[in-house]
């Protein structure tokens, strides 16, 4: 089967995801409105270098990495600073 970005993005949506595959210069990457601080790059020149099942595995890895990053981000305790008036 000849793959396209819309085919892969539709397969992601069928899995209930809101991520999308985007083409860069010599690679592809996943992005999502939920995962703003991480993307997952896949270094293949042509989309057909992977089959649909491999792309879905890469998508699942992206989701796992995003969840791990969110856990790290949410576990950071904000520092409390007191700003003193310099007058």
GUVO-830861 format. One record per residue: x, y, z of N, C-alpha, C, O in turn; residue in three letters; residue number from 1. Coordinates in nm, 2 decimals, always signed. Each point is the difference from the previous one (the first is absolute). Example, Ala and Ser with C-alpha at 12.3 -4.5 7.8 and 13.67 -1.06 7.14 Angstrom:
<mardos>
MARDO      n_X      n_Y      n_Z     ca_X     ca_Y     ca_Z      c_X      c_Y      c_Z      o_X      o_Y      o_Z   residu   num
MARDO    +1.32    -0.57    +0.78    -0.09    +0.12    +0.00    +0.09    +0.12    +0.00    +0.10    +0.00    +0.07      ALA     1
MARDO    -0.14    +0.11    -0.14    +0.09    +0.11    +0.00    -0.08    +0.11    +0.08    +0.05    +0.11    +0.01      SER     2
</mardos>
This chain:
<mardos>
MARDO      n_X      n_Y      n_Z     ca_X     ca_Y     ca_Z      c_X      c_Y      c_Z      o_X      o_Y      o_Z   residu   num
MARDO    +0.08    -0.12    +0.00    -0.08    +0.12    +0.00    +0.09    +0.12    +0.00    +0.09    +0.01    +0.08      UNK     1
MARDO    -0.12    +0.09    -0.17    +0.07    +0.12    +0.00    -0.05    +0.09    +0.11    -0.12    +0.03    +0.00      UNK     2
MARDO    +0.21    +0.02    +0.08    -0.05    +0.08    +0.12    +0.01    +0.15    -0.03    +0.07    +0.04    -0.09      UNK     3
MARDO    -0.15    +0.03    +0.16    +0.01    +0.15    -0.01    -0.02    +0.05    +0.14    -0.05    -0.07    +0.09      UNK     4
MARDO    +0.08    +0.20    -0.07    -0.02    +0.06    +0.13    -0.14    +0.00    +0.05    -0.03    -0.04    +0.11      UNK     5
MARDO    -0.07    +0.07    -0.20    -0.14    -0.01    +0.04    -0.04    -0.14    +0.04    -0.08    -0.01    +0.09      UNK     6
MARDO    +0.13    -0.09    -0.16    -0.03    -0.14    +0.04    +0.04    -0.03    +0.14    -0.07    -0.06    +0.08      UNK     7
MARDO    +0.19    +0.10    -0.05    +0.06    -0.02    +0.14    -0.08    +0.08    +0.10    -0.03    -0.05    +0.11      UNK     8
MARDO    +0.01    +0.18    -0.14    -0.08    +0.08    +0.09    -0.14    -0.05    +0.03    -0.05    +0.01    +0.11      UNK     9
MARDO    -0.01    -0.07    -0.21    -0.14    -0.06    +0.01    +0.01    -0.12    +0.09    -0.09    -0.02    +0.08      UNK    10
MARDO    +0.20    -0.06    -0.09    +0.01    -0.12    +0.08    +0.02    +0.04    +0.15    -0.04    -0.06    +0.09      UNK    11
MARDO    +0.12    +0.17    -0.07    +0.01    +0.06    +0.14    -0.13    +0.04    +0.05    -0.03    -0.04    +0.12      UNK    12
MARDO    -0.05    +0.10    -0.19    -0.13    +0.05    +0.04    -0.09    -0.12    +0.04    -0.08    +0.00    +0.09      UNK    13
MARDO    +0.09    -0.11    -0.17    -0.08    -0.12    +0.03    +0.04    -0.07    +0.13    -0.08    -0.06    +0.06      UNK    14
MARDO    +0.21    +0.09    -0.02    +0.04    -0.05    +0.13    -0.04    +0.10    +0.11    +0.03    -0.03    +0.12      UNK    15
MARDO    -0.09    +0.14    -0.15    -0.05    +0.09    +0.10    +0.10    +0.11    +0.03    -0.01    +0.07    +0.09      UNK    16
MARDO    +0.12    -0.06    -0.17    +0.10    +0.10    +0.02    -0.03    +0.13    -0.06    -0.08    +0.01    -0.10      UNK    17
MARDO    +0.15    +0.09    +0.15    -0.02    +0.14    -0.06    +0.14    +0.05    -0.06    +0.01    +0.11    -0.04      UNK    18
MARDO    +0.09    -0.20    +0.03    +0.13    +0.03    -0.05    -0.01    +0.00    -0.16    -0.09    -0.06    -0.05      UNK    19
MARDO    +0.19    +0.12    -0.01    +0.01    -0.01    -0.14    +0.15    -0.02    -0.04    +0.09    +0.05    +0.06      UNK    20
MARDO    -0.08    -0.11    -0.17    +0.13    -0.02    -0.06    +0.03    +0.12    -0.10    -0.09    +0.03    -0.07      UNK    21
MARDO    +0.21    +0.02    +0.08    +0.04    +0.12    -0.08    +0.13    -0.03    -0.06    +0.09    -0.07    +0.05      UNK    22
MARDO    -0.07    +0.12    -0.18    +0.13    -0.03    -0.07    +0.10    +0.12    +0.03    -0.04    +0.11    -0.02      UNK    23
MARDO    +0.16    -0.15    +0.06    +0.11    +0.09    +0.01    +0.09    -0.02    -0.12    -0.03    -0.06    -0.10      UNK    24
MARDO    +0.15    +0.12    +0.11    +0.10    -0.02    -0.11    +0.08    -0.13    +0.03    +0.09    +0.00    +0.08      UNK    25
MARDO    -0.13    -0.10    -0.15    +0.07    -0.13    +0.01    -0.04    -0.08    +0.12    +0.06    -0.10    +0.04      UNK    26
MARDO    -0.17    +0.13    +0.02    -0.06    -0.07    +0.12    -0.14    +0.03    +0.01    -0.05    +0.10    -0.06      UNK    27
MARDO    -0.02    -0.17    +0.15    -0.14    +0.03    +0.03    -0.01    +0.01    +0.15    +0.09    -0.05    +0.07      UNK    28
MARDO    -0.19    +0.12    -0.02    -0.02    +0.01    +0.15    -0.14    +0.01    +0.03    -0.09    +0.04    -0.08      UNK    29
MARDO    +0.06    -0.09    +0.21    -0.14    +0.01    +0.05    -0.01    +0.12    +0.09    +0.10    +0.04    +0.07      UNK    30
MARDO    -0.21    +0.02    -0.07    -0.03    +0.12    +0.08    -0.15    -0.01    +0.05    -0.08    -0.07    -0.06      UNK    31
MARDO    +0.06    +0.13    +0.17    -0.14    -0.01    +0.06    -0.02    +0.13    +0.08    +0.09    +0.05    +0.06      UNK    32
MARDO    -0.22    +0.00    -0.05    -0.03    +0.11    +0.08    +0.02    -0.03    +0.15    +0.02    +0.08    +0.08      UNK    33
MARDO    -0.03    -0.21    -0.04    +0.01    -0.04    +0.14    +0.15    -0.01    +0.04    +0.03    +0.01    +0.11      UNK    34
MARDO    +0.06    -0.04    -0.21    +0.14    -0.02    +0.03    +0.08    +0.12    -0.06    +0.05    -0.01    -0.11      UNK    35
MARDO    -0.05    +0.12    +0.18    +0.06    +0.12    -0.05    +0.15    +0.01    +0.02    +0.07    +0.07    -0.08      UNK    36
MARDO    -0.01    -0.15    +0.17    +0.14    +0.01    +0.03    +0.08    -0.11    -0.06    +0.13    +0.00    +0.01      UNK    37
MARDO    -0.19    -0.09    -0.08    +0.07    -0.11    -0.06    -0.06    -0.03    -0.13    -0.12    +0.01    -0.03      UNK    38
MARDO    +0.21    -0.05    -0.06    -0.04    -0.06    -0.13    +0.08    -0.13    -0.01    +0.10    -0.02    +0.07      UNK    39
MARDO    -0.14    -0.06    -0.16    +0.07    -0.13    -0.03    +0.04    +0.00    -0.14    -0.09    -0.01    -0.09      UNK    40
MARDO    +0.22    +0.01    +0.06    +0.04    +0.00    -0.14    +0.03    -0.15    -0.05    +0.04    -0.08    +0.08      UNK    41
MARDO    -0.07    +0.06    -0.20    +0.03    -0.13    -0.07    +0.08    +0.03    -0.12    -0.04    +0.06    -0.09      UNK    42
MARDO    +0.17    -0.11    +0.10    +0.09    +0.04    -0.11    +0.00    -0.10    -0.11    +0.08    -0.09    -0.01      UNK    43
MARDO    -0.18    +0.11    -0.08    -0.01    -0.07    -0.13    -0.02    +0.11    -0.10    -0.07    +0.09    +0.02      UNK    44
MARDO    +0.13    -0.11    -0.14    -0.02    +0.10    -0.11    -0.13    -0.01    -0.07    -0.06    +0.10    -0.04      UNK    45
MARDO    +0.01    -0.22    +0.03    -0.13    -0.02    -0.07    -0.10    -0.07    +0.10    +0.04    -0.09    +0.07      UNK    46
MARDO    -0.16    +0.13    -0.08    -0.11    -0.05    +0.08    -0.01    -0.16    -0.01    -0.04    -0.06    +0.09      UNK    47
MARDO    +0.06    +0.01    -0.21    -0.01    -0.14    -0.03    +0.12    -0.08    +0.05    +0.00    -0.12    -0.02      UNK    48
MARDO    +0.09    +0.18    +0.09    +0.11    -0.08    +0.06    -0.05    -0.08    +0.12    +0.07    -0.09    +0.04      UNK    49
MARDO    -0.18    +0.13    +0.01    -0.07    -0.07    +0.11    -0.14    -0.04    -0.05    -0.06    +0.07    -0.08      UNK    50
MARDO    +0.01    -0.18    +0.13    -0.14    -0.04    -0.04    -0.09    +0.07    +0.11    +0.04    +0.05    +0.10      UNK    51
MARDO    -0.17    -0.07    -0.12    -0.10    +0.07    +0.08    +0.01    -0.05    +0.15    -0.01    +0.08    +0.09      UNK    52
MARDO    +0.04    -0.21    -0.07    +0.01    -0.06    +0.13    +0.12    +0.07    +0.07    +0.00    +0.03    +0.12      UNK    53
MARDO    +0.11    -0.02    -0.19    +0.12    +0.07    +0.06    -0.03    +0.14    +0.03    +0.05    +0.05    +0.11      UNK    54
MARDO    -0.12    +0.02    -0.19    -0.04    +0.14    +0.03    -0.08    +0.01    +0.13    +0.01    +0.09    +0.08      UNK    55
MARDO    -0.10    -0.19    -0.07    -0.09    +0.00    +0.12    +0.08    -0.03    +0.12    -0.03    +0.06    +0.11      UNK    56
MARDO    +0.13    -0.14    -0.12    +0.09    -0.02    +0.12    +0.08    +0.12    +0.03    +0.02    +0.03    +0.12      UNK    57
MARDO    +0.02    +0.05    -0.22    +0.07    +0.12    +0.03    -0.09    +0.10    +0.06    +0.04    +0.08    +0.09      UNK    58
MARDO    -0.17    -0.07    -0.13    -0.10    +0.08    +0.06    -0.02    -0.03    +0.15    +0.00    +0.08    +0.08      UNK    59
MARDO    -0.01    -0.21    -0.05    -0.02    -0.05    +0.14    +0.12    +0.04    +0.08    -0.01    +0.04    +0.12      UNK    60
MARDO    +0.13    -0.05    -0.17    +0.12    +0.05    +0.07    -0.01    +0.15    +0.03    +0.04    +0.04    +0.11      UNK    61
MARDO    -0.08    +0.04    -0.21    -0.02    +0.14    +0.02    -0.10    +0.03    +0.11    +0.03    +0.08    +0.09      UNK    62
MARDO    -0.14    -0.15    -0.08    -0.09    +0.01    +0.11    +0.06    -0.03    +0.13    -0.02    +0.07    +0.10      UNK    63
MARDO    +0.09    -0.18    -0.09    +0.07    -0.04    +0.12    +0.10    +0.11    +0.05    +0.00    +0.03    +0.12      UNK    64
MARDO    +0.08    +0.02    -0.21    +0.10    +0.10    +0.03    -0.07    +0.13    +0.05    +0.05    +0.06    +0.09      UNK    65
MARDO    -0.16    -0.03    -0.16    -0.08    +0.12    +0.05    -0.06    -0.02    +0.14    +0.01    +0.10    +0.07      UNK    66
MARDO    -0.06    -0.21    -0.04    -0.05    -0.03    +0.13    +0.11    +0.01    +0.11    -0.02    +0.05    +0.10      UNK    67
MARDO    +0.14    -0.11    -0.14    +0.11    +0.01    +0.10    +0.05    +0.14    +0.02    +0.03    +0.04    +0.11      UNK    68
MARDO    -0.03    +0.04    -0.22    +0.04    +0.14    +0.02    -0.10    +0.08    +0.08    +0.04    +0.08    +0.08      UNK    69
MARDO    -0.17    -0.11    -0.10    -0.10    +0.06    +0.08    +0.01    -0.03    +0.15    -0.01    +0.09    +0.08      UNK    70
MARDO    +0.04    -0.22    -0.05    +0.02    -0.04    +0.14    +0.12    +0.08    +0.06    -0.01    +0.05    +0.11      UNK    71
MARDO    +0.12    -0.04    -0.19    +0.12    +0.07    +0.05    -0.04    +0.15    +0.03    +0.04    +0.05    +0.10      UNK    72
MARDO    -0.11    +0.01    -0.20    -0.03    +0.14    +0.01    -0.09    +0.02    +0.12    +0.02    +0.10    +0.07      UNK    73
MARDO    -0.12    -0.18    -0.05    -0.10    +0.01    +0.11    +0.06    -0.03    +0.14    -0.05    +0.04    +0.10      UNK    74
MARDO    +0.17    -0.11    -0.10    +0.06    -0.03    +0.13    +0.09    +0.11    +0.05    +0.05    -0.01    +0.11      UNK    75
MARDO    -0.02    +0.11    -0.20    +0.09    +0.11    +0.04    -0.08    +0.09    +0.10    -0.11    +0.04    -0.02      UNK    76
MARDO    +0.18    -0.02    +0.14    -0.06    +0.09    +0.10    +0.04    +0.14    -0.03    +0.12    +0.03    -0.01      UNK    77
MARDO    -0.21    +0.06    -0.01    +0.04    +0.14    -0.02    +0.07    +0.06    +0.12    -0.03    -0.03    +0.11      UNK    78
MARDO    +0.13    +0.11    -0.14    +0.07    +0.07    +0.10    -0.08    +0.12    +0.05    -0.06    +0.07    -0.08      UNK    79
MARDO    +0.06    -0.04    +0.21    -0.06    +0.12    +0.05    +0.10    +0.11    +0.02    +0.09    -0.02    +0.08      UNK    80
MARDO    -0.10    +0.12    -0.15    +0.08    +0.12    +0.01    -0.07    +0.11    +0.06    -0.12    +0.03    -0.03      UNK    81
MARDO    +0.19    +0.04    +0.12    -0.06    +0.13    +0.05    +0.08    +0.11    -0.05    +0.12    +0.01    +0.01      UNK    82
MARDO    -0.19    +0.08    -0.08    +0.06    +0.12    -0.06    -0.01    +0.11    +0.10    -0.11    +0.04    +0.04      UNK    83
MARDO    +0.23    +0.01    +0.01    +0.00    +0.11    +0.10    +0.00    +0.13    -0.08    +0.06    +0.02    -0.10      UNK    84
MARDO    -0.13    +0.07    +0.16    -0.01    +0.14    -0.05    +0.14    +0.06    +0.02    +0.05    +0.00    +0.11      UNK    85
MARDO    +0.00    +0.05    -0.22    +0.14    +0.06    +0.01    +0.00    +0.14    +0.04    +0.10    +0.07    +0.01      UNK    86
MARDO    -0.22    -0.01    +0.02    +0.00    +0.14    +0.04    +0.04    +0.03    +0.14    +0.00    +0.11    +0.05      UNK    87
</mardos>
